Amino acid sequence: MQKRLPSPLARLARATRPRPRRGPRPHVIYLAIGFPPAAKSSAYRMRETANQFCALGWDVTVITISESAWEREYGLDHTLSAGVDPRVKVVEVPLARTDLETDIRAFSEARSLRPQHWIDQQRREELRIFPEPVFGGWRFALEKALLRVHRAHAADLLMTTCAPYVNLAATWKLWQEYRVPYVVDFRDGWSVDVIAGTTAFAENTPADRWEKRVLEQARAVWAVNEPIADFYRQRYPVIADRVRVVRNGYDGDCVPATTHRPDPEAGLTFGYLGSINFAPALLDSVLTGWRNARREEPLLARSRFEVRGHIGAGALREANAHMELLRAAAADGVEFGGPVPKAEVAATYGRWDALVLMLVGGRYVTSGKVYEYAASGLPVLSAHEVDHDAATVLAGHPLWTGAVGLDPKRLTASFVEAARLAVRADDADRAAAREHAQRFARGAQLAPAVAEATRFARPAAQATLTPAAAQASPAAGPTQPTPAVPTRPTGGNPS
């Protein structure tokens, strides 16, 4: 027998009857795929957002995917979880990217015999469910998980962070069923291609229709920089007054307590820390500039360049063209040291003499690492396009070599200048560099936006937001686990 769908009138009646709250504190559900311990740069922003809601007296339930999914993709960093407020409850949905499976024993016969055909078929099926390749097939599982959490502990507000953009489908489902107000943290945006600087998809396409309908009902839309925010104000004028710039910023525990003193006789150490997700050609330009600078400047001839971070995902992790370039540059004093756990970031910056900021894109791209670089108190060499939003962050930084583009000859001169800055800079210069970056502290960047988001909650939730609630003790603990969805603890050592 075919299952009867609820009528529009029944759905509307359900939406206008808010479920009773469990306990005195308002509740926010945070749809945040990539939450700690996922080893992704977005995890820092997600962690701070959840923590700020807790500090304001809210119960916080995070919905993400399983740890095993991140082990398959970029890996895990359990030191990130140590900084999560222990009151945050994390609900894991058992989803993972099947295309990143490396155990051939789990392959179907079709995938084993025709792997590319299998991938193409997967993409077509995903796009039929939701117009996003790779993640579109997650739609129904995310919808069901979100509804289960809400029915067990009614949400007064939904925070949704993208990517993946399939999160918008679950957001819309909860709105349709229960009219829970929501805020969309778009970060980089969907209909804007931040790398190419163009529109990612045309109007009236399936993706456009999804984006438009969800954003039109959002209480606020966050973007990480002004160019992206302005793009959305122009694309959807009806939400122009609801678009907010909420930059990423840096965490205080990433700033070294003391600065390494350069030893010109022994040579300097240049460093790069971040995901290596740019084209091999960019890395090649930087390594060529470094090689030429070592020939021109004796100080650099006895110096080294250490590259740290994630390279590739799944089976291609540290097995791609980038690694070939780095291995070939070993004779030029280039070393690759792998990822750096969050807890060791400050110490890593603390033993370097200058930083190399390698970034893709242009005016629509900022990157999270630029804020850490600016706050480090070290000279910063830019290896990105001249018209790049990172240049907006670094403008006026006393130890920045400037944006010169990606021409190896210009980068050669920047390496030489960065080396000289590292040797010449005194305590006053380094303090001025840190002071320049203070306005980009992550907590300060997020606080006004989170405070505003709490005011979008249902009126009954706002009535409970008393000063006493905001100071609630962590001893209140998380709510009971949601049936049929795995949960895990946060804030301490991983189980």
Helices and strands as residue ranges (DSSP letters): H 8-15, E 27-31, H 42-55, E 59-65, H 67-72, H 78-81, E 89-93, G 98-100, G 104-106, H 109-113, H 115-129, G 136-138, H 139-152, E 157-161, H 167-178, E 182-187, E 192-193, E 198-199, H 206-217, E 220-223, H 226-235, G 237-242, E 243-245, G 252-254, E 269-273, H 280-296, H 298-301, E 304-308, G 314-316, H 321-328, G 330-332, E 334-338, G 342-344, H 345-350, E 354-358, H 369-375, E 380-383, H 389-394, H 408-424, H 427-437, G 438-440, H 442-454, H 459-463, H 467-470, G 474-476, E 487-488
